[in-house]
């Protein structure tokens, strides 16, 4: 009979790669905020002669600032998702949103017009309310932050609580609203528009357009409310149409 004398030292506790990535992402998100604020101050201090050139940028900055102001307090909210996980997830969304408002890209004419004509702040109210829901879990049939959201439940909740506008319950009915302007051309999309996706001519998904090709939605089971692009990739291929709700 042989005896195995090989020692088995206890495994040291290690930080998993995923955890390290989460920590780094959260740190980057927090670190980016001072730089973002500084860039805004620098732009404000620019020479008056550059005012006309910077006009589209100032509108984009206003939209981004409102988005950030609504989003940051949500990081400290009590939620089922651990704060570190949520911070990392928001870091990605913040990074994409900030880059979306880069001056070199400008903003679409339709979005610029929507922001310029938003004297009563209705478009901004929709965007602010939508962004506070980032990270809410998907749940089929869900219509509230506590219960979770499906795609149409999320859109309906945002419009109802932000402006008191009642929308049809399901995406295909939202897509056929006679009192909402139909938009087929992606280049004509403006912030606050409802964007619809589907296959074989049948709508099966809806989100809220944020500008610069990005939209916010509740994707599917096992995922959370997030932003994605509709210009390329999976959602780009599934894009069908949009509707502009009368506010």
N, C-alpha and C positions, 0 to 999 in steps of 0.2 A: 504494500500500500504506500503510495507516495503522497507527500504533503506539499501543497502549493504554498511556498513561502514568499511569493511575489507580493510586495506591499502595494496597497492601493491608497495613495494619499488622497485626502479629501479635495474635491475640486474647488478652487477659489471662486468666489462669486464674481461674475463678470457682467459688464454692461453689454447687452446685446447690441448688434449692429443697428437694429431698428430703433432701439432706445437712443443710441448716439445720434442717429439721424434726426429723431424728433427733437432732441435737445438743441442740436445745431440749427434746425429749421426755426425753432422758437426764438433762439438767440438772434438769428439773422433778421427775423420779422421785427423784433424789438429794436435792433440796431439800425434798421432801415428807416425808422420813423424820424429820428433827428435829422438824418440826411435829407429826407423828403421835405421836412419842415424848413430846413436851411435853403433848399433849392427854391421853395416858394418865396422865402424872404428875398433871395437874390433876384428872382424874377420881378418882385415888387419894387426893388430898388433900381431897376433898369432905366435907361434914359427915356424921357418922354417920346423921343423920336421913334422908338421901337414899339410904341403902344399899339399901332395898327397891326404890326406883324404878330404881336403876342396876343391879340384878341381871342383867336380860337383856343390858344393855350389857357387863357384865364378862365374861359368857360369850362374847359376840361378840368382845370385845377379845382374849380368850385364843385364839380361833380365828384371828383376824387376825394376832396376834403369831406364832403357830406357823407360819402360812403365810409370813409375811415372813422369819422366821428360816430357813426351809427354802429360800426363793427367792433371797435375796441372795447366798449363796455361789456359786450357780450362774452368776451374772453373770461371775465370773472363770474359769469352767471353760473348758478347751480345747475348742473346737467348730468346726464348719465354717462357722457363721454369724459374720460379723464382729462384734466386741464392740459397736460402736456401733449396728449394726442390731439386735442382740439387746437392748441396753439400751433402745432406743426401743420395741421390742415389749413388753418387760417393763413399761415405764413405763405403757403403756395398761392392761395387766392389773392392775398394782398400783393404779392409779387406780380402776379398776372394783371391785376387791376391797375397797379401803378404803371407798369410797362405799357398797358393799353392806352394810357393817357400821355404817352411820350410826345413831346412837341414835334418831333420829326415825323410822326405818323399823322398828326392832325386828327380831326374828327369828321365824320360824314356830314354832308350838307343837311341831311334830314335830322340827325341828332343835334347838330348845332342850332338848327331852327327850333327844335323842340325845347332845348335849354333856354334859348333866347326868348322864346314866347312863354316860358313857364313863370310868368309874373306872380301867379298865385301859388307857386311851389308844389303843384300837384304831381308833376313828374318826379321831383325830388322826394316827395313823400312816399311814392311807390318804391323808389330805389332804396331809400333808407329802411323802410319796413322790410323789404325783400332781403337786404343784406344782413339784418339782425337775425335772420333765420338760417344763415349758413351753419352747416354742421348738424342740423336737426335730422334725426334718423328718418329714413323712408319707411312708410307703413301703408300697405294697400288699404284704401278707404279712409286714410287719415286726413283730418281737416284742421288740426290744431298743433301748436308746438308741443303740448304735453303728450298727445297721442301719436305724434309723428304725421308725416304728410305723404300722400301720393302726389303725382304731378299736378293734377287739376285741383286737388285740395289745397296745395301750396299757393297756386295762382289765385284761387278764389279767396283764400284767407288774406293775402296781401292787399288785394283791391278792396275787399270788404272792410278790413280794419284800418287801412290807410285813408280811404276816401269814402267809404260807405257805398261803394259800387258793387252791386250783386251780379255775379257772372253765372252762366250755366255750370252745372256740377261736373260734367265730363268734358274731356278735351275735344271730342268730335263735335259737340254742340257749341262749344266756344268758337270753334273754327267756322261755324256756319251762321254766326250772328249777323243778321241783316243790318243791324244798327251800328256795326263796327266796320270801319274801312278795310277793304281787302288789299293786301300788299303781296305781290308775287316776286318782286325784284328785291334781292337782299341789299343792294346798294341804297334802297329807299328806306331801310329800317331806321327807326329812331328809338331812343331810350324809352322804355315803358311799353313798347309794343309786345303783343303776345306772339310768340313764335311756335309753329306747329311742325311736327315731324310724323313720319309714318312710312308705310310700305304699300306698294301696289295701289296707290291712290286712296288709301284709307288712313286718316289721322288717328294716331294712338298715343301721342305725347305732346305736352305743352310746357313752355317756359316763358320767362320774362326777359326781354332783350335789355342789356345794360349799355350797349354801345361798343364800338370798335370790334364787332364780330363776336362778342361774348354774350352769353345768356346764363341766367340762373334757373336751376330746376331741381326737382327731386327725381333722380335717375331711375332707380330700381331697387328691388329688395336687397338688403345687405349694404346699401350705400346711403350716403347722407346728402342733404341739400348742398349743392356746390355750383361752381361756374364752369362752363365749357365753351369751346368755340363752335360756331355753326358754319364757318367758312370752309373748313377742310375736315378730313377724317370721317369718323363714324357719324357724327351728328350732321356734318356737312352733306353727307350722302343721303341722309334721311329727311333733310329739310324740305318742306312742302310749300308753306305759305306763312303769312303773318296777318294779324288783325290789329288795327289801332282803335282802341276803345275810346269813345267820347267821354272826356273827363269833366 
